[in-house]
């Protein structure tokens, strides 16, 4: 860590990796296989970070490794179209009900930035509604009341973002449809888009309340605004059609990342054909990227989507998530610790607080000091959780009964320690 701090700010290349909210010594990872990772000191852990979501079929899956190896042998980047880009776009449009056209980019942040530009360009409006605690990458306008790494650092936003950059961002509480309606009544002709995590997964896991997503869809229809689902995390983790398929609500635009790159840097945004045709070179809204549609990332993404399409994959994955979440809840209840757990698809989440957990204020009111102690108690027993109470647990298809049992065995001891 001392060496890394000399040449890298904070010693890390993304802030939440720094253990800033939990303290202690950062683990530098040497290698991984399946559901396990190994650090540079030779310590092995059951991994629930999974590269913050992309590793859904387990680390170094042989099918994904071979796909990347084969692609690498043909060349790592061309700056020209490849068939794999078309294949991946076709695959996503087949699986996700609202996506008729897709543009590949290099990260979830870039996907969100581009989708917002498209929404503004298509509507001729500037204002965007976002929700407290929802994280949409680090475009300037989206760092207003963001979750995830910003929340983990205990800061409301960030220096370096001009006031003008967030002036058109209207922030309301997640799951508060009345607050959204009030904003639309006040700003009737000004709102270009609503952007939302359909299941909030950057302030821990928070489900949408019944009627919330439907209400957002209806408001956008009524006022001519664009509904954007940020499915960078939920896409292909809650099912092959993402949150929108699970809830049966179709956005106008969606953003993706993580899983569709199979562990390599990738992002995408897509939606209705009439909207996407406004993107250059077909339309007047410019967006570009030298490495967009990188052949290694598309190869890995295609391999992962093929693996996820195998019969019973998501049923098995969600069963593991359920076993973990309900097992943790039972153990916490046994020692009478205020605790709430939940699960959906390949995601699980928990808070040291009794339900309900509906929004960012509820998440902030959880016992984050107790989470800190629990995190270290688990880490000492070889369970690698995200180092923040504002994150979720990512399971993979490599997490089997043994991994769940060992995790719950460790949690039993950790709960007693923090009770």
Secondary structure, DSSP 4 states (H G I P E B T S, - for coil): -HHHHHHSGGGSSSGGGG-TTT-SPPPPEEEEEBTEEEETTS-EEEES-GGGGT-SS-BT-HHHHHHHHHHHHH-S--SS--HHHHHHHHHHHHHSTT-SEEEEESSHHHHHHHHHHHHHHHHT--EEEEETT----S-GGGGTT--HHHHHTT-SS-TT--HHHHTTEEEE-TT-HHHHHHHHHHTTTTEEEEEE-SSB-SSS-BPPPTTHHHHHHHHHHHHTPEEEEE-TTTTTTS-TTHHHHHHT---SEEEEEGGGGTTSS-EEEEE-HHHHTTBTTTSSB----TTTT-HHHHHHHHHHHHHHTSTTHHHHHHHHHHHHHHHHHHHHHHTT---EEEEETTEEEEESSPSP--SHHHHHTS-HHHHHHHHHHHHHTTEE--SSTT--EEP-TT--HHHHHHHHHHHHHHHHHH-
